[in-house]
Amino acid sequence: MSLHVTSRVLLASLGDVSPEHGSLRLYGDPTGVERPVLEAIRPLHENDCDCDDADEYGDCTRFELRSATVERFKIVRLGGRLGAGYFVACEYQPDWPMHVSQYVPFFGDVESMRDVANSAGVGDDELIDALCSENPVERAEAYRNLIGYHGWANFDEYPIELTAAEVTARLAHDKKASA
């Protein structure tokens, strides 16, 4: 992942905007080719500035960047309206080679959303509708609930470590893109 992404725009800030308090931002591709991405930047640790790995500005604070693609899903039910419901990518077609259950994301099928919804204080239907929404901000809110339940490590196993200067440079682009 490039630290200087120029082909994206800030769609929404969810929660605190300050990386020092853990920011969560949703980015979109203005061309519509790439799916929206949810990014979290939070401090890893704070050190006093006489540490060996201080950046050129004398800052030792390190940040962690994690990201998750905000997929849009649809529900495929087998056995009619009351049959088992499976979340699958919107692109899914019944003629795909494997059984529909093989395309379900790791966080489960429709029936497993009850625990996630309860932990987030939202209704099951509200969470499911948001995951299937055309609106990327609604989907991002649903992803925030999924991440809160399952943890970031299940969505991004390889976070990027950034210096304070790299975070500042990254967020400077947001101001330009949203202005």
C-alpha atoms as an extended CHARMM CRD file, in Angstrom:
* protein
*
       179  EXT
         1         1  MET       CA              0.0000000000        0.0000000000        0.0000000000  PROA      1               0.0000000000
         2         2  SER       CA              1.3750000000        3.3430000000       -1.0100000000  PROA      2               0.0000000000
         3         3  LEU       CA              1.6020000000        6.0180000000        1.6590000000  PROA      3               0.0000000000
         4         4  HSD       CA              0.8310000000        8.7350000000       -0.8910000000  PROA      4               0.0000000000
         5         5  VAL       CA             -2.4500000000        7.8740000000       -2.5300000000  PROA      5               0.0000000000
         6         6  THR       CA             -3.5970000000       10.5150000000       -4.9880000000  PROA      6               0.0000000000
         7         7  SER       CA             -6.5150000000        8.7790000000       -6.6760000000  PROA      7               0.0000000000
         8         8  ARG       CA             -8.8350000000        8.6820000000       -3.6990000000  PROA      8               0.0000000000
         9         9  VAL       CA            -11.1950000000       11.0610000000       -1.9830000000  PROA      9               0.0000000000
        10        10  LEU       CA            -12.3120000000       11.2880000000        1.6110000000  PROA      10              0.0000000000
        11        11  LEU       CA            -15.9610000000       10.2270000000        1.7600000000  PROA      11              0.0000000000
        12        12  ALA       CA            -16.4790000000       10.4090000000        5.5240000000  PROA      12              0.0000000000
        13        13  SER       CA            -14.7990000000       10.6320000000        8.8940000000  PROA      13              0.0000000000
        14        14  LEU       CA            -16.3980000000        8.2020000000       11.3200000000  PROA      14              0.0000000000
        15        15  GLY       CA            -15.7860000000        9.0470000000       14.9510000000  PROA      15              0.0000000000
        16        16  ASP       CA            -12.7820000000       11.0420000000       16.1160000000  PROA      16              0.0000000000
        17        17  VAL       CA            -10.8230000000       12.7830000000       13.3660000000  PROA      17              0.0000000000
        18        18  SER       CA             -7.5860000000       12.9100000000       15.3590000000  PROA      18              0.0000000000
        19        19  PRO       CA             -5.0940000000       10.0720000000       14.8420000000  PROA      19              0.0000000000
        20        20  GLU       CA             -3.9210000000       10.6040000000       18.4330000000  PROA      20              0.0000000000
        21        21  HSD       CA             -7.3610000000        9.3740000000       19.5450000000  PROA      21              0.0000000000
        22        22  GLY       CA             -7.8120000000        6.7740000000       16.8270000000  PROA      22              0.0000000000
        23        23  SER       CA             -9.2790000000        8.1240000000       13.6030000000  PROA      23              0.0000000000
        24        24  LEU       CA            -11.4980000000        6.1960000000       11.2300000000  PROA      24              0.0000000000
        25        25  ARG       CA            -11.9030000000        7.4340000000        7.6610000000  PROA      25              0.0000000000
        26        26  LEU       CA            -13.6830000000        6.1610000000        4.5850000000  PROA      26              0.0000000000
        27        27  TYR       CA            -12.0520000000        6.7240000000        1.2060000000  PROA      27              0.0000000000
        28        28  GLY       CA            -13.4910000000        6.2410000000       -2.2400000000  PROA      28              0.0000000000
        29        29  ASP       CA            -12.1530000000        6.0480000000       -5.7520000000  PROA      29              0.0000000000
        30        30  PRO       CA            -13.4510000000        8.9900000000       -7.8090000000  PROA      30              0.0000000000
        31        31  THR       CA            -13.4470000000        6.7920000000      -10.9270000000  PROA      31              0.0000000000
        32        32  GLY       CA            -15.6430000000        4.1750000000       -9.2390000000  PROA      32              0.0000000000
        33        33  VAL       CA            -13.2760000000        1.3680000000      -10.2330000000  PROA      33              0.0000000000
        34        34  GLU       CA            -11.9690000000        0.4900000000       -6.7640000000  PROA      34              0.0000000000
        35        35  ARG       CA            -14.1710000000       -0.3470000000       -3.7910000000  PROA      35              0.0000000000
        36        36  PRO       CA            -14.2690000000        2.0740000000       -0.8430000000  PROA      36              0.0000000000
        37        37  VAL       CA            -11.6560000000        1.5360000000        1.8650000000  PROA      37              0.0000000000
        38        38  LEU       CA            -12.0500000000        2.1130000000        5.5960000000  PROA      38              0.0000000000
        39        39  GLU       CA             -8.8180000000        3.1980000000        7.2990000000  PROA      39              0.0000000000
        40        40  ALA       CA             -8.0020000000        3.4160000000       10.9790000000  PROA      40              0.0000000000
        41        41  ILE       CA             -4.9700000000        5.3070000000       12.2530000000  PROA      41              0.0000000000
        42        42  ARG       CA             -4.1610000000        4.9870000000       15.9410000000  PROA      42              0.0000000000
        43        43  PRO       CA             -1.0760000000        5.5460000000       18.0630000000  PROA      43              0.0000000000
        44        44  LEU       CA              0.9880000000        2.4810000000       18.8780000000  PROA      44              0.0000000000
        45        45  HSD       CA              2.9290000000        3.9980000000       21.7520000000  PROA      45              0.0000000000
        46        46  GLU       CA              4.3710000000        7.2830000000       22.8440000000  PROA      46              0.0000000000
        47        47  ASN       CA              8.0090000000        7.7780000000       23.7360000000  PROA      47              0.0000000000
        48        48  ASP       CA              9.9730000000       10.7430000000       24.8690000000  PROA      48              0.0000000000
        49        49  CYS       CA             11.8080000000       12.3500000000       21.9910000000  PROA      49              0.0000000000
        50        50  ASP       CA             15.3080000000       11.2790000000       22.8750000000  PROA      50              0.0000000000
        51        51  CYS       CA             14.6620000000        7.8360000000       21.4430000000  PROA      51              0.0000000000
        52        52  ASP       CA             16.9170000000        6.4590000000       18.7120000000  PROA      52              0.0000000000
        53        53  ASP       CA             14.2320000000        6.2390000000       16.0460000000  PROA      53              0.0000000000
        54        54  ALA       CA             12.9450000000        9.8210000000       16.1870000000  PROA      54              0.0000000000
        55        55  ASP       CA             11.9270000000       11.1420000000       12.7870000000  PROA      55              0.0000000000
        56        56  GLU       CA             13.3920000000       14.2530000000       11.1950000000  PROA      56              0.0000000000
        57        57  TYR       CA             11.0010000000       16.3790000000       13.2630000000  PROA      57              0.0000000000
        58        58  GLY       CA             12.1440000000       14.8270000000       16.5420000000  PROA      58              0.0000000000
        59        59  ASP       CA              8.8680000000       12.9620000000       17.0020000000  PROA      59              0.0000000000
        60        60  CYS       CA              8.9070000000        9.4080000000       18.3160000000  PROA      60              0.0000000000
        61        61  THR       CA              5.1960000000        8.6760000000       18.2280000000  PROA      61              0.0000000000
        62        62  ARG       CA              4.3930000000        5.7540000000       15.9740000000  PROA      62              0.0000000000
        63        63  PHE       CA              1.0200000000        5.0580000000       14.4590000000  PROA      63              0.0000000000
        64        64  GLU       CA             -0.6210000000        1.9650000000       13.1000000000  PROA      64              0.0000000000
        65        65  LEU       CA             -2.5940000000        2.1070000000        9.8510000000  PROA      65              0.0000000000
        66        66  ARG       CA             -5.1160000000       -0.6410000000        9.2060000000  PROA      66              0.0000000000
        67        67  SER       CA             -7.5120000000       -0.8220000000        6.3010000000  PROA      67              0.0000000000
        68        68  ALA       CA            -10.4790000000       -2.8730000000        5.1180000000  PROA      68              0.0000000000
        69        69  THR       CA            -12.2200000000       -2.9010000000        1.7650000000  PROA      69              0.0000000000
        70        70  VAL       CA            -15.8790000000       -2.0040000000        2.2670000000  PROA      70              0.0000000000
        71        71  GLU       CA            -17.5550000000       -4.6570000000        0.1470000000  PROA      71              0.0000000000
        72        72  ARG       CA            -21.2120000000       -4.5360000000       -0.7940000000  PROA      72              0.0000000000
        73        73  PHE       CA            -23.1110000000       -7.7560000000       -0.2540000000  PROA      73              0.0000000000
        74        74  LYS       CA            -26.3790000000       -9.2570000000       -1.2820000000  PROA      74              0.0000000000
        75        75  ILE       CA            -28.3110000000      -12.0510000000        0.3750000000  PROA      75              0.0000000000
        76        76  VAL       CA            -28.9020000000      -15.3290000000       -1.3840000000  PROA      76              0.0000000000
        77        77  ARG       CA            -31.4950000000      -17.5460000000        0.2540000000  PROA      77              0.0000000000
        78        78  LEU       CA            -31.7620000000      -21.2380000000       -0.4730000000  PROA      78              0.0000000000
        79        79  GLY       CA            -35.1550000000      -22.8250000000        0.0200000000  PROA      79              0.0000000000
        80        80  GLY       CA            -37.2080000000      -19.6830000000       -0.4540000000  PROA      80              0.0000000000
        81        81  ARG       CA            -37.7150000000      -16.6370000000        1.7250000000  PROA      81              0.0000000000
        82        82  LEU       CA            -37.2590000000      -18.5430000000        4.9950000000  PROA      82              0.0000000000
        83        83  GLY       CA            -34.2740000000      -20.5930000000        3.8440000000  PROA      83              0.0000000000
        84        84  ALA       CA            -30.6990000000      -20.1280000000        4.9990000000  PROA      84              0.0000000000
        85        85  GLY       CA            -29.3970000000      -16.6910000000        4.0720000000  PROA      85              0.0000000000
        86        86  TYR       CA            -25.8770000000      -16.2040000000        2.7770000000  PROA      86              0.0000000000
        87        87  PHE       CA            -23.9860000000      -12.9430000000        2.3580000000  PROA      87              0.0000000000
        88        88  VAL       CA            -22.1800000000      -12.9550000000       -0.9610000000  PROA      88              0.0000000000
        89        89  ALA       CA            -20.4950000000      -10.2780000000       -3.0520000000  PROA      89              0.0000000000
        90        90  CYS       CA            -22.9280000000       -8.3630000000       -5.2360000000  PROA      90              0.0000000000
        91        91  GLU       CA            -21.1880000000       -9.8090000000       -8.2900000000  PROA      91              0.0000000000
        92        92  TYR       CA            -22.1580000000      -13.3780000000       -7.2950000000  PROA      92              0.0000000000
        93        93  GLN       CA            -24.1000000000      -15.3520000000       -9.8990000000  PROA      93              0.0000000000
        94        94  PRO       CA            -25.8170000000      -18.7170000000       -9.3330000000  PROA      94              0.0000000000
        95        95  ASP       CA            -23.7420000000      -20.2660000000      -12.1310000000  PROA      95              0.0000000000
        96        96  TRP       CA            -20.4740000000      -19.7420000000      -10.2340000000  PROA      96              0.0000000000
        97        97  PRO       CA            -18.6580000000      -23.0690000000       -9.8200000000  PROA      97              0.0000000000
        98        98  MET       CA            -18.9270000000      -23.6420000000       -6.0470000000  PROA      98              0.0000000000
        99        99  HSD       CA            -21.8820000000      -23.8230000000       -3.6760000000  PROA      99              0.0000000000
       100       100  VAL       CA            -23.0510000000      -20.3930000000       -2.5050000000  PROA      100             0.0000000000
       101       101  SER       CA            -21.8500000000      -21.1650000000        1.0380000000  PROA      101             0.0000000000
       102       102  GLN       CA            -18.2560000000      -21.1520000000       -0.2710000000  PROA      102             0.0000000000
       103       103  TYR       CA            -18.5120000000      -17.4280000000       -1.0810000000  PROA      103             0.0000000000
       104       104  VAL       CA            -19.6110000000      -16.3020000000        2.3860000000  PROA      104             0.0000000000
       105       105  PRO       CA            -17.2030000000      -13.8300000000        4.0570000000  PROA      105             0.0000000000
       106       106  PHE       CA            -15.3620000000      -14.9500000000        7.1780000000  PROA      106             0.0000000000
       107       107  PHE       CA            -17.7020000000      -13.0110000000        9.4690000000  PROA      107             0.0000000000
       108       108  GLY       CA            -20.5450000000      -15.3550000000        8.7030000000  PROA      108             0.0000000000
       109       109  ASP       CA            -23.9350000000      -15.7080000000        7.1840000000  PROA      109             0.0000000000
       110       110  VAL       CA            -27.0940000000      -13.7150000000        7.7910000000  PROA      110             0.0000000000
       111       111  GLU       CA            -28.0330000000      -15.7250000000       10.8820000000  PROA      111             0.0000000000
       112       112  SER       CA            -24.7040000000      -14.9510000000       12.6000000000  PROA      112             0.0000000000
       113       113  MET       CA            -25.2830000000      -11.1820000000       12.4750000000  PROA      113             0.0000000000
       114       114  ARG       CA            -27.4010000000      -11.2490000000       15.6420000000  PROA      114             0.0000000000
       115       115  ASP       CA            -24.3530000000      -11.3760000000       17.9490000000  PROA      115             0.0000000000
       116       116  VAL       CA            -22.6010000000       -8.5810000000       16.0520000000  PROA      116             0.0000000000
       117       117  ALA       CA            -25.7370000000       -6.4250000000       16.0970000000  PROA      117             0.0000000000
       118       118  ASN       CA            -26.2950000000       -7.0270000000       19.8160000000  PROA      118             0.0000000000
       119       119  SER       CA            -22.7090000000       -6.0950000000       20.6720000000  PROA      119             0.0000000000
       120       120  ALA       CA            -23.0420000000       -2.8660000000       18.6420000000  PROA      120             0.0000000000
       121       121  GLY       CA            -26.4730000000       -1.9650000000       20.0010000000  PROA      121             0.0000000000
       122       122  VAL       CA            -28.1460000000       -2.0310000000       16.5910000000  PROA      122             0.0000000000
       123       123  GLY       CA            -30.8960000000       -4.1920000000       15.1720000000  PROA      123             0.0000000000
       124       124  ASP       CA            -30.1020000000       -7.2930000000       13.1070000000  PROA      124             0.0000000000
       125       125  ASP       CA            -32.0340000000       -5.9500000000       10.1220000000  PROA      125             0.0000000000
       126       126  GLU       CA            -30.3100000000       -2.5570000000       10.3740000000  PROA      126             0.0000000000
       127       127  LEU       CA            -26.8760000000       -4.2120000000       10.2320000000  PROA      127             0.0000000000
       128       128  ILE       CA            -27.8390000000       -6.5280000000        7.3740000000  PROA      128             0.0000000000
       129       129  ASP       CA            -29.4370000000       -3.6960000000        5.3830000000  PROA      129             0.0000000000
       130       130  ALA       CA            -26.3000000000       -1.5680000000        5.8530000000  PROA      130             0.0000000000
       131       131  LEU       CA            -24.0180000000       -4.3450000000        4.5600000000  PROA      131             0.0000000000
       132       132  CYS       CA            -26.2020000000       -4.5600000000        1.4430000000  PROA      132             0.0000000000
       133       133  SER       CA            -26.5880000000       -0.8010000000        0.9900000000  PROA      133             0.0000000000
       134       134  GLU       CA            -25.4720000000        1.0590000000       -2.1210000000  PROA      134             0.0000000000
       135       135  ASN       CA            -24.3330000000        3.8670000000        0.1990000000  PROA      135             0.0000000000
       136       136  PRO       CA            -20.6540000000        3.3270000000        1.1330000000  PROA      136             0.0000000000
       137       137  VAL       CA            -20.9880000000        5.3610000000        4.3500000000  PROA      137             0.0000000000
       138       138  GLU       CA            -23.7910000000        3.0760000000        5.5860000000  PROA      138             0.0000000000
       139       139  ARG       CA            -21.6610000000        0.0510000000        4.7160000000  PROA      139             0.0000000000
       140       140  ALA       CA            -18.6850000000        1.6020000000        6.5220000000  PROA      140             0.0000000000
       141       141  GLU       CA            -20.7810000000        1.9860000000        9.6840000000  PROA      141             0.0000000000
       142       142  ALA       CA            -21.6850000000       -1.7020000000        9.4250000000  PROA      142             0.0000000000
       143       143  TYR       CA            -18.0090000000       -2.5620000000        8.9550000000  PROA      143             0.0000000000
       144       144  ARG       CA            -17.1660000000       -0.5290000000       12.0470000000  PROA      144             0.0000000000
       145       145  ASN       CA            -19.5700000000       -2.8010000000       13.9570000000  PROA      145             0.0000000000
       146       146  LEU       CA            -18.0540000000       -5.9380000000       12.4130000000  PROA      146             0.0000000000
       147       147  ILE       CA            -14.5380000000       -4.7490000000       13.2530000000  PROA      147             0.0000000000
       148       148  GLY       CA            -15.6240000000       -3.8800000000       16.7930000000  PROA      148             0.0000000000
       149       149  TYR       CA            -16.8770000000       -7.4370000000       17.2210000000  PROA      149             0.0000000000
       150       150  HSD       CA            -14.2100000000       -9.4300000000       15.3470000000  PROA      150             0.0000000000
       151       151  GLY       CA            -11.1840000000       -7.1350000000       15.7540000000  PROA      151             0.0000000000
       152       152  TRP       CA             -9.0530000000       -5.3410000000       13.1740000000  PROA      152             0.0000000000
       153       153  ALA       CA             -6.6370000000       -8.2750000000       12.8510000000  PROA      153             0.0000000000
       154       154  ASN       CA             -9.3680000000      -10.2470000000       11.0720000000  PROA      154             0.0000000000
       155       155  PHE       CA             -9.7230000000       -7.5500000000        8.4120000000  PROA      155             0.0000000000
       156       156  ASP       CA             -6.0910000000       -6.4530000000        8.0570000000  PROA      156             0.0000000000
       157       157  GLU       CA             -3.4090000000       -8.8690000000        9.2110000000  PROA      157             0.0000000000
       158       158  TYR       CA             -0.5460000000       -6.6280000000        8.1000000000  PROA      158             0.0000000000
       159       159  PRO       CA             -0.8880000000       -3.1190000000        9.5170000000  PROA      159             0.0000000000
       160       160  ILE       CA              1.5490000000       -0.4410000000        8.4040000000  PROA      160             0.0000000000
       161       161  GLU       CA              3.5690000000        1.4900000000       10.9710000000  PROA      161             0.0000000000
       162       162  LEU       CA              3.7980000000        5.2290000000       10.3130000000  PROA      162             0.0000000000
       163       163  THR       CA              5.6670000000        8.1100000000       11.8910000000  PROA      163             0.0000000000
       164       164  ALA       CA              3.8540000000       11.2730000000       12.9390000000  PROA      164             0.0000000000
       165       165  ALA       CA              5.2610000000       13.0390000000        9.8670000000  PROA      165             0.0000000000
       166       166  GLU       CA              3.9260000000       10.3020000000        7.5650000000  PROA      166             0.0000000000
       167       167  VAL       CA              0.4870000000       10.5560000000        9.1850000000  PROA      167             0.0000000000
       168       168  THR       CA              0.5140000000       14.3410000000        8.7610000000  PROA      168             0.0000000000
       169       169  ALA       CA              1.4610000000       14.0200000000        5.0970000000  PROA      169             0.0000000000
       170       170  ARG       CA             -1.2000000000       11.3760000000        4.5340000000  PROA      170             0.0000000000
       171       171  LEU       CA             -3.9430000000       13.4430000000        6.1490000000  PROA      171             0.0000000000
       172       172  ALA       CA             -2.8730000000       16.6150000000        4.3310000000  PROA      172             0.0000000000
       173       173  HSD       CA             -4.1590000000       14.9450000000        1.1700000000  PROA      173             0.0000000000
       174       174  ASP       CA             -7.5830000000       14.5360000000        2.8120000000  PROA      174             0.0000000000
       175       175  LYS       CA             -7.9350000000       18.2660000000        3.2720000000  PROA      175             0.0000000000
       176       176  LYS       CA             -7.1360000000       18.8320000000       -0.3920000000  PROA      176             0.0000000000
       177       177  ALA       CA             -9.4810000000       16.1010000000       -1.5560000000  PROA      177             0.0000000000
       178       178  SER       CA            -12.4240000000       17.2240000000        0.5500000000  PROA      178             0.0000000000
       179       179  ALA       CA            -11.9810000000       20.9500000000       -0.1130000000  PROA      179             0.0000000000
